[in-house]
């Protein structure tokens, strides 16, 4: 199922667009002629990216500053899109963050914030914008999950669980939407060269792991958009990441949990 064609009053909403994967996906969509609405908390960064995309691709690039972990932030996004009379043809749920620490040491409020952004915001935005897509019989959603979705991750328990939620939710809704002209694609990246590791408290992880495991945000973005263009249910970019996802799904937990814990602690 191809993506809906770009149109004058349509837009691709990309959350977490101020850097990394979100910025790269916005660029990939802009290169295909889609107007984009960039959403994140850091308005200055969004404005710079919007100017770059508009100049490079001749598209309309808008900016909405909002904290999507908060219900009011999501309401603000909806109000601004309505004010601008923009219909959401594509939705990219990329906003999210990770955290490295054993759960009992990680801080309750930080974990709740992670669930709100990584999970609640995804459900909220899909709930707002999928029904109008179905009514138009055209649209697509890209939800950014992670290879962490395929197995529990001691040391990042809440993060892995949140991404398992995104993957399960996306795959189920994708199946529900068959025949409607609308698709949901879950993208499960492995390590990507972005600010994510620093925010998660695992800066320097790239130096402690083989370079072949890492992707650029731009390469990941292309694979994500191409998967959505083909109407795929889910995609794990990179052959090594794909192999790891299979191991994560099928290795008995009695073996995988202690092994994952040791490896994750060495990397981080």
C-alpha positions as CSV (number, residue, x, y, z in Angstrom):
1,X,0.0,0.0,0.0
2,X,1.8,3.2,-1.1
3,X,1.8,6.4,1.0
4,X,-0.9,8.9,0.1
5,X,0.3,11.5,-2.4
6,X,1.4,14.9,-1.1
7,X,-1.5,17.5,-1.2
8,X,-2.0,21.2,-0.5
9,X,-3.9,20.9,2.8
10,X,-2.2,17.7,4.1
11,X,0.9,17.4,6.3
12,X,3.2,14.8,7.7
13,X,3.5,15.3,11.5
14,X,6.8,14.2,12.8
15,X,7.3,14.1,16.6
16,X,10.7,14.3,18.3
17,X,11.8,16.1,15.1
18,X,14.4,18.4,16.6
19,X,17.3,16.0,16.0
20,X,18.3,12.4,15.2
21,X,15.8,10.0,13.7
22,X,12.9,12.4,13.7
23,X,14.9,15.1,11.8
24,X,16.1,12.5,9.4
25,X,12.6,11.1,8.7
26,X,11.3,14.7,8.2
27,X,14.1,15.1,5.6
28,X,13.2,11.8,3.9
29,X,9.6,12.9,3.6
30,X,10.5,16.4,2.5
31,X,12.6,14.9,-0.3
32,X,9.5,13.1,-1.5
33,X,7.5,16.3,-1.6
34,X,5.5,16.1,1.6
35,X,4.8,19.1,3.7
36,X,6.0,18.5,7.2
37,X,4.9,19.7,10.7
38,X,7.9,19.3,13.1
39,X,7.0,18.8,16.7
40,X,9.3,18.8,19.7
41,X,10.0,20.9,22.8
42,X,13.1,22.7,21.4
43,X,11.5,25.3,19.1
44,X,14.8,26.9,18.0
45,X,16.1,23.7,16.6
46,X,12.8,23.0,14.9
47,X,12.8,26.4,13.2
48,X,16.3,25.8,11.9
49,X,15.4,22.4,10.5
50,X,12.1,23.8,9.0
51,X,14.1,26.5,7.1
52,X,16.6,23.9,5.8
53,X,13.8,21.6,4.6
54,X,11.8,24.3,2.9
55,X,14.9,25.6,1.1
56,X,16.2,22.2,0.1
57,X,12.9,20.7,-1.1
58,X,10.5,23.6,-1.8
59,X,8.0,22.3,0.7
60,X,5.9,23.8,3.4
61,X,7.6,23.1,6.8
62,X,5.8,24.1,9.9
63,X,6.8,24.0,13.6
64,X,4.8,23.3,16.7
65,X,6.6,23.4,20.1
66,X,4.9,21.0,22.5
67,X,5.8,18.6,25.3
68,X,4.0,15.4,24.2
69,X,4.5,13.7,27.5
70,X,1.8,16.0,28.8
71,X,-1.8,15.9,27.8
72,X,-1.8,19.6,27.4
73,X,1.1,19.4,25.0
74,X,-0.9,17.0,22.8
75,X,-4.0,19.2,23.0
76,X,-1.8,22.2,21.9
77,X,-0.6,20.2,18.9
78,X,-4.2,19.4,17.9
79,X,-5.4,23.0,18.3
80,X,-2.5,24.4,16.2
81,X,-3.1,21.8,13.4
82,X,-6.8,22.7,13.5
83,X,-6.0,26.5,13.4
84,X,-3.8,26.0,10.4
85,X,-6.4,23.8,8.7
86,X,-3.9,21.1,8.2
87,X,-5.1,17.5,7.8
88,X,-2.6,14.8,9.0
89,X,-1.9,12.4,6.1
90,X,1.2,10.9,7.7
91,X,2.0,10.6,11.4
92,X,5.5,9.7,12.6
93,X,5.5,8.9,16.3
94,X,9.2,9.2,17.0
95,X,9.3,11.2,20.3
96,X,10.7,9.2,23.1
97,X,13.6,8.6,25.4
98,X,15.5,5.8,27.2
99,X,17.1,5.5,30.6
100,X,19.9,3.3,31.9
101,X,19.6,2.2,35.5
102,X,18.1,-0.7,37.4
103,X,14.4,0.1,38.0
104,X,14.7,0.6,41.8
105,X,17.4,3.2,41.2
106,X,15.9,4.9,38.2
107,X,13.5,7.3,39.8
108,X,9.7,6.8,39.8
109,X,8.8,10.1,38.1
110,X,11.3,9.6,35.3
111,X,9.9,6.2,34.6
112,X,6.4,7.5,34.5
113,X,7.4,10.3,32.2
114,X,9.0,7.7,29.9
115,X,5.8,5.7,29.7
116,X,3.7,8.8,29.1
117,X,5.9,9.9,26.1
118,X,6.9,6.5,24.7
119,X,3.4,4.9,25.1
120,X,0.6,7.2,26.0
121,X,1.5,9.8,23.4
122,X,1.6,7.2,20.7
123,X,-1.9,5.9,21.6
124,X,-3.3,9.5,21.9
125,X,-2.0,10.7,18.6
126,X,-3.0,7.6,16.8
127,X,-6.4,7.9,18.4
128,X,-6.7,11.4,17.1
129,X,-5.5,11.0,13.6
130,X,-6.2,7.5,12.5
131,X,-10.0,7.8,12.3
132,X,-9.9,10.8,9.9
133,X,-7.4,8.9,7.7
134,X,-9.7,5.9,7.6
135,X,-12.6,8.2,6.7
136,X,-10.5,9.5,3.8
137,X,-9.4,6.0,2.9
138,X,-5.8,7.2,2.8
139,X,-3.0,7.7,5.4
140,X,-0.1,6.1,7.2
141,X,1.5,6.0,10.6
142,X,5.1,5.2,11.4
143,X,5.7,4.3,15.0
144,X,9.4,4.1,16.1
145,X,9.8,1.1,18.4
146,X,13.3,-0.5,19.0
147,X,15.1,-3.8,18.9
148,X,14.7,-3.6,22.6
149,X,11.0,-4.5,22.0
150,X,11.9,-8.1,21.3
151,X,13.2,-9.1,24.8
152,X,13.2,-7.7,28.4
153,X,16.2,-5.6,29.0
154,X,17.5,-5.6,32.6
155,X,19.1,-2.2,33.3
156,X,16.5,-0.5,31.0
157,X,13.4,-2.4,32.0
158,X,10.9,0.4,31.5
159,X,12.3,1.5,28.2
160,X,12.3,-2.0,26.7
161,X,8.7,-2.6,28.0
162,X,7.6,0.7,26.5
163,X,9.0,-0.3,23.1
164,X,7.4,-3.7,23.3
165,X,4.1,-1.9,23.8
166,X,4.7,0.2,20.7
167,X,5.5,-2.8,18.6
168,X,2.5,-4.9,19.8
169,X,0.1,-2.0,19.5
170,X,1.3,-1.1,16.0
171,X,1.1,-4.6,14.7
172,X,-2.4,-5.2,16.1
173,X,-3.7,-1.9,14.7
174,X,-2.0,-2.6,11.3
175,X,-4.1,-5.8,11.1
176,X,-7.3,-4.0,12.1
177,X,-6.8,-1.5,9.3
178,X,-6.5,-3.9,6.4
179,X,-8.7,-2.9,3.5
180,X,-9.1,0.7,4.8
181,X,-6.3,2.3,2.7
182,X,-4.4,3.2,5.9
183,X,-1.4,1.4,7.4
184,X,0.6,1.4,10.6
185,X,4.3,0.5,10.3
186,X,6.5,-0.2,13.4
187,X,10.2,0.5,12.9
188,X,12.5,-1.3,15.3
189,X,16.0,0.3,15.1
190,X,19.1,-1.0,16.7
191,X,21.9,1.4,17.7
192,X,21.6,4.7,15.8
193,X,24.1,7.6,15.9
194,X,22.0,10.2,17.6
195,X,21.7,12.1,20.9
196,X,19.7,9.2,22.3
197,X,22.6,7.6,24.1
198,X,23.5,10.8,25.9
199,X,20.0,11.4,27.0
200,X,19.7,7.8,28.2
201,X,22.8,8.1,30.3
202,X,24.9,5.8,28.1
203,X,27.1,8.2,26.4
204,X,30.2,6.5,24.9
205,X,28.4,3.3,24.1
206,X,29.3,3.6,20.5
207,X,33.0,3.4,21.4
208,X,32.4,0.2,23.3
209,X,30.5,-1.7,20.6
210,X,31.4,-2.8,17.1
211,X,30.8,-0.1,14.5
212,X,28.9,-2.5,12.2
213,X,26.1,-2.5,14.7
214,X,25.4,1.2,14.3
215,X,23.4,3.0,11.6
216,X,23.2,6.6,10.7
217,X,19.9,8.4,11.3
218,X,19.6,9.1,7.5
219,X,20.0,5.4,6.6
220,X,17.4,4.4,9.2
221,X,15.0,7.1,8.0
222,X,15.2,5.8,4.4
223,X,14.4,2.3,5.5
224,X,11.6,3.5,7.7
225,X,9.9,5.5,4.9
226,X,10.5,2.8,2.3
227,X,8.8,0.3,4.7
228,X,5.8,2.6,5.0
229,X,5.7,3.1,1.3
230,X,5.3,-0.7,0.9
231,X,2.7,-0.9,3.7
232,X,4.8,-3.1,5.9
233,X,3.6,-4.1,9.3
234,X,7.0,-3.9,10.9
235,X,10.7,-3.6,9.9
236,X,14.0,-4.2,11.7
237,X,16.6,-2.1,9.7
238,X,20.0,-3.8,9.3
239,X,20.7,-7.5,8.9
240,X,22.5,-7.8,12.2
241,X,19.6,-6.1,14.0
242,X,17.2,-8.4,12.3
243,X,19.1,-11.5,13.4
244,X,19.3,-10.2,16.9
245,X,15.6,-9.6,17.0
246,X,15.0,-13.3,16.0
247,X,17.3,-14.4,18.9
248,X,15.5,-12.1,21.3
249,X,12.1,-13.5,20.4
250,X,13.0,-17.2,20.5
251,X,15.8,-17.6,23.0
252,X,14.4,-19.0,26.3
253,X,14.3,-16.3,29.0
254,X,16.2,-18.4,31.5
255,X,19.1,-18.0,29.0
256,X,18.5,-14.6,27.5
257,X,17.9,-12.6,30.7
258,X,21.2,-13.2,32.4
259,X,23.1,-12.9,29.2
260,X,21.4,-9.7,28.2
261,X,22.0,-8.2,31.6
262,X,25.8,-8.9,31.4
263,X,26.1,-7.6,27.9
264,X,24.1,-4.5,28.5
265,X,26.2,-3.6,31.6
266,X,29.4,-4.0,29.6
267,X,28.2,-1.8,26.8
268,X,26.8,0.9,29.1
